[in-house]
């Protein structure tokens, strides 16, 4: 299940661009905590602590216990904004999680046992359609990853979401189709060999005219039959 990290924050009294810029000048990240039918709360967080968590690549699916002036509230990050020029964190949004809450998160897919896939051994290529899958799950049971076992997969095989064992209580948000997660594709060289083999097989098959001739072999043509009948 998803790990839980602790971050410290302090309340902010003022909103607006000017107040946010002042917070950043102090080496902090302005943010807001909202949800759970409570008023939004403005906060500031340490930049280094935030940056370390964002760098993990899983921050938006990580539970965060925010300690705000001595009071701890469980949240999940919903958005992190970056400066478009200098690429540093300029704002963060956190969603409060009440008891029994369900949330939607992107969960990373891990592909394992490639060495046990005959298709890959034969030179096939793992074609990853989805690196992440969006799930609806209990807020206190967020899976850290979805595991796809490649054991036994051959060229042309594929894995759909119905083939994956999801944690109890977790369901994909896409429900109208059995979407593909990955396939084992043939390498370029093998594709060409298969194409040539198909063309050769087609060339070896008799055409329609040849089949008609073969079907009529040994039959007496109608005109010749009439001549023979007159001579009798």
C-alpha positions in Angstrom: 0.0 0.0 0.0 1.0 3.6 -0.5 3.5 5.0 1.9 2.7 7.9 4.2 5.1 10.8 4.5 5.1 13.7 7.0 5.5 17.3 6.0 5.4 20.3 8.3 3.6 23.5 7.3 2.6 26.8 8.7 -0.6 28.8 8.2 -0.7 31.7 5.8 -2.9 34.7 6.5 -3.0 36.3 3.1 -3.9 35.1 -0.3 -3.0 36.6 -3.7 0.0 36.7 -6.1 1.8 39.3 -4.0 1.5 37.2 -0.8 2.6 34.1 -2.7 5.7 35.8 -4.1 6.6 36.9 -0.6 6.4 33.3 0.7 8.7 32.1 -2.2 11.3 34.8 -1.3 11.5 33.2 2.1 12.4 29.8 0.5 8.9 28.4 1.1 6.2 26.9 -1.1 2.7 28.4 -0.9 -0.1 25.9 -0.8 -3.7 25.2 0.1 -5.5 22.4 1.9 -9.2 21.9 0.9 -11.9 19.3 1.0 -13.8 17.2 3.6 -16.5 19.8 3.7 -14.2 22.3 5.5 -12.9 25.7 4.7 -9.8 25.9 2.6 -6.6 26.6 4.6 -3.7 28.5 3.2 -0.3 27.1 4.2 3.4 27.4 3.5 5.8 24.4 3.2 9.6 24.1 3.2 10.9 24.0 -0.4 13.6 21.4 0.2 11.2 18.9 1.8 8.6 19.4 -1.0 11.2 19.1 -3.7 12.5 15.8 -2.3 9.1 14.3 -2.3 8.2 15.5 -5.8 11.4 14.0 -7.1 10.2 10.5 -6.2 7.8 10.6 -9.1 5.0 9.3 -7.0 4.1 12.4 -5.0 0.5 12.7 -6.4 -0.3 9.1 -5.2 1.3 9.5 -1.8 -0.5 10.0 1.4 0.8 13.1 3.3 0.3 13.8 7.0 0.5 17.6 7.1 1.4 19.0 10.5 0.1 22.6 10.4 1.0 24.5 13.6 0.8 21.4 15.8 -2.3 19.8 14.2 -1.9 16.9 11.8 -4.3 16.3 9.0 -4.1 13.4 6.5 -4.1 14.6 2.8 -3.1 13.6 -0.7 -1.4 16.0 -3.1 -3.7 16.9 -6.0 -1.6 19.4 -8.0 2.0 20.8 -8.0 2.7 23.9 -10.1 6.1 24.7 -11.6 7.5 28.0 -12.9 7.5 27.6 -16.7 10.9 29.2 -17.1 13.0 28.3 -14.1 11.1 25.0 -13.4 10.9 25.2 -9.7 7.9 24.5 -7.5 5.6 27.6 -7.1 2.4 26.1 -5.5 0.9 22.9 -4.2 -2.7 21.8 -3.5 -3.6 19.1 -0.9 -7.0 17.3 -0.5 -8.1 16.5 3.0 -9.1 12.9 3.5 -12.1 12.1 5.7 -12.9 8.7 7.2 -13.9 6.2 4.5 -13.0 8.5 1.6 -12.4 7.1 -1.9 -10.1 8.9 -4.3 -8.9 8.6 -7.9 -5.1 8.2 -8.4 -2.7 7.3 -11.1 -0.8 4.1 -10.1 2.4 3.1 -11.8 2.6 -0.2 -13.6 5.6 -2.5 -13.1 6.5 -5.2 -15.6 8.2 -8.3 -14.2 9.7 -11.6 -15.4 10.6 -10.5 -18.9 13.2 -13.2 -18.9 10.5 -15.8 -18.6 8.6 -14.5 -21.7 9.3 -16.7 -24.8 8.3 -13.8 -27.1 11.0 -11.6 -25.7 13.6 -14.4 -25.8 12.8 -14.7 -29.5 13.5 -11.0 -30.0 10.1 -9.6 -29.4 9.7 -6.1 -28.0 7.6 -5.2 -25.0 5.2 -2.5 -26.2 4.0 -0.6 -23.1 0.6 1.0 -23.8 0.1 2.3 -20.3 2.8 3.2 -17.8 0.2 4.2 -15.3 -3.4 3.1 -14.7 -6.0 5.4 -13.1 -7.8 3.6 -10.2 -10.6 4.5 -7.8 -9.6 3.2 -4.3 -10.0 3.7 -0.6 -7.9 6.7 0.6 -6.2 4.5 3.2 -5.4 1.7 0.7 -3.7 3.3 -2.2 -1.6 0.7 -4.1 2.0 1.7 -4.7 2.1 -0.2 -8.0 0.3 -2.6 -10.3 2.3 -5.7 -11.3 2.1 -7.3 -14.7 3.7 -10.7 -14.9 5.2 -11.4 -18.4 5.8 -15.1 -17.7 4.8 -17.2 -20.7 4.0 -14.3 -23.0 4.8 -14.8 -26.7 4.9 -12.6 -29.7 1.4 -11.2 -30.4 0.2 -11.7 -26.8 -1.2 -8.8 -24.9 -2.2 -8.0 -21.3 -5.6 -6.3 -20.6 -6.8 -4.8 -17.4 -9.0 -7.8 -16.8 -5.8 -10.0 -16.6 -4.4 -8.0 -13.7 -5.1 -8.7 -10.0 -6.0 -5.4 -8.5 -5.9 -4.8 -4.7 -9.2 -5.3 -2.9 -11.4 -2.3 -3.1 -9.6 -0.8 -6.2 -11.3 -0.5 -9.5 -10.2 1.1 -12.8 -11.9 4.3 -13.7 -12.2 3.2 -17.3 -15.2 0.8 -17.2 -16.5 0.8 -20.8 -13.8 -1.4 -22.3 -11.1 -4.0 -21.4 -8.2 -1.7 -22.2 -4.7 -2.9 -23.1 -1.7 -2.4 -20.8 1.0 -4.0 -22.9 1.7 -6.3 -25.9 4.7 -8.3 -27.1 5.4 -7.0 -30.6 7.4 -8.8 -33.3 10.8 -7.2 -34.1 11.2 -5.5 -37.5 13.2 -8.3 -38.9 10.8 -11.0 -37.9 7.8 -9.0 -39.2 9.5 -8.9 -42.6 10.1 -12.7 -42.5 6.5 -13.3 -41.6 5.4 -11.1 -44.4 7.6 -12.8 -47.0 6.3 -16.2 -45.7 2.7 -15.1 -46.2 3.4 -13.8 -49.7 5.2 -17.1 -50.6 2.3 -19.1 -49.3 -0.2 -17.0 -51.3 1.9 -17.4 -54.5 2.0 -21.2 -54.0 -1.8 -21.4 -53.9 -3.6 -22.2 -57.2 -5.5 -19.3 -58.8 -9.3 -19.4 -59.7 -8.6 -20.2 -63.3 -6.2 -23.0 -62.5 -8.8 -24.4 -60.0 -11.5 -24.3 -62.7 -9.2 -26.1 -65.2 -8.4 -28.7 -62.6 -12.0 -29.2 -61.7 -13.0 -29.7 -65.4 -10.1 -32.0 -66.4 -11.4 -35.2 -68.0 -14.8 -33.8 -69.0 -15.8 -33.7 -72.7 -16.5 -30.2 -74.0 -20.1 -29.6 -75.0 -19.3 -28.8 -78.7 -17.3 -32.0 -79.1 -20.1 -34.0 -77.5 -22.6 -32.6 -80.0 -20.4 -33.6 -82.9 -20.1 -37.1 -81.6 -23.8 -37.3 -81.2 -24.4 -36.3 -84.9 -21.9 -38.9 -86.2 -23.8 -41.7 -84.5 
